[in-house]
Amino acid sequence: MRPGGPVELETRSEQTEFGWRDHLGFIGPLKAGTAARMEPKGEFPTGPAIGELLPDIVAPNHDGRMVDAHAERHDGPLVVVFYRSAVW
């Protein structure tokens, strides 16, 4: 529960050939308000432990430009944020 009381769930969605589209137009694998999306079960690793070497990563940045994490950090710190979709 969030501070200030319970949160009302948004459950409007429609099924499409690509998945479920919510009222904002985002498409996900499950219908909006489905408990599996809100309360995942099982283990969910968060990534390398502090001090553990980062695997080789070449991925698009927020502008779509390909970035080699090791080559471009120049031995400085690096923050990598992964998100699975805009539908939480």
KAKA-V83238 format. One record per residue. N is the residue number from 0. RES is the residue in one letter. PSI is psi in degrees with one decimal (NA if undefined). OMEGA is omega as a letter, one per 30 degrees, with the letter a starting at -180 (none if undefined). D_LAST is the distance of its C-alpha to the last C-alpha in whole Angstrom. Layout:
((N,RES,PSI,OMEGA,D_LAST) (N,RES,PSI,OMEGA,D_LAST))
This chain:
((0,M,139.5,l,15) (1,R,157.9,l,15) (2,P,139.3,l,18) (3,G,-0.7,l,20) (4,G,-178.1,a,19) (5,P,155.5,l,17) (6,V,130.9,l,14) (7,E,128.6,a,14) (8,L,139.2,l,12) (9,E,121.8,a,11) (10,T,5.8,l,13) (11,R,126.2,l,14) (12,S,162.1,l,14) (13,E,145.7,a,16) (14,Q,135.4,l,17) (15,T,177.2,l,18) (16,E,-16.2,a,20) (17,F,-8.1,a,17) (18,G,-156.1,a,14) (19,W,126.0,l,13) (20,R,125.1,l,13) (21,D,-179.6,a,11) (22,H,-14.3,l,13) (23,L,-5.3,l,12) (24,G,-1.0,l,13) (25,F,142.0,a,10) (26,I,131.7,l,11) (27,G,172.7,a,9) (28,P,-17.3,a,11) (29,L,154.5,l,11) (30,K,142.2,l,11) (31,A,138.9,l,9) (32,G,-0.8,l,10) (33,T,130.5,a,11) (34,A,-32.9,a,11) (35,A,-28.2,l,11) (36,R,-27.1,a,7) (37,M,-33.4,a,7) (38,E,73.0,a,11) (39,P,149.0,l,11) (40,K,154.0,l,15) (41,G,-172.4,a,17) (42,E,139.6,l,17) (43,F,94.8,a,15) (44,P,144.7,a,17) (45,T,-1.3,l,16) (46,G,-170.2,a,19) (47,P,146.7,l,23) (48,A,161.1,l,24) (49,I,128.0,a,26) (50,G,-13.8,l,29) (51,E,141.9,a,28) (52,L,137.1,l,29) (53,L,136.0,l,26) (54,P,165.4,l,26) (55,D,124.4,a,27) (56,I,123.0,l,24) (57,V,114.3,a,25) (58,A,161.1,l,22) (59,P,142.4,l,21) (60,N,-169.8,a,20) (61,H,-19.6,l,19) (62,D,-2.5,a,22) (63,G,-1.4,l,22) (64,R,134.2,l,25) (65,M,133.0,a,25) (66,V,130.5,l,26) (67,D,109.6,a,27) (68,A,-42.1,a,26) (69,H,-39.5,a,29) (70,A,-34.4,a,32) (71,E,-6.3,a,30) (72,R,-13.0,l,30) (73,H,46.8,l,33) (74,D,14.8,l,33) (75,G,-178.9,a,31) (76,P,160.3,a,28) (77,L,136.5,l,25) (78,V,125.2,l,21) (79,V,125.0,l,19) (80,V,123.7,l,15) (81,F,137.8,l,13) (82,Y,143.0,a,9) (83,R,-29.4,l,9) (84,S,174.5,l,7) (85,A,-5.6,l,6) (86,V,106.8,a,4) (87,W,NA,none,0))
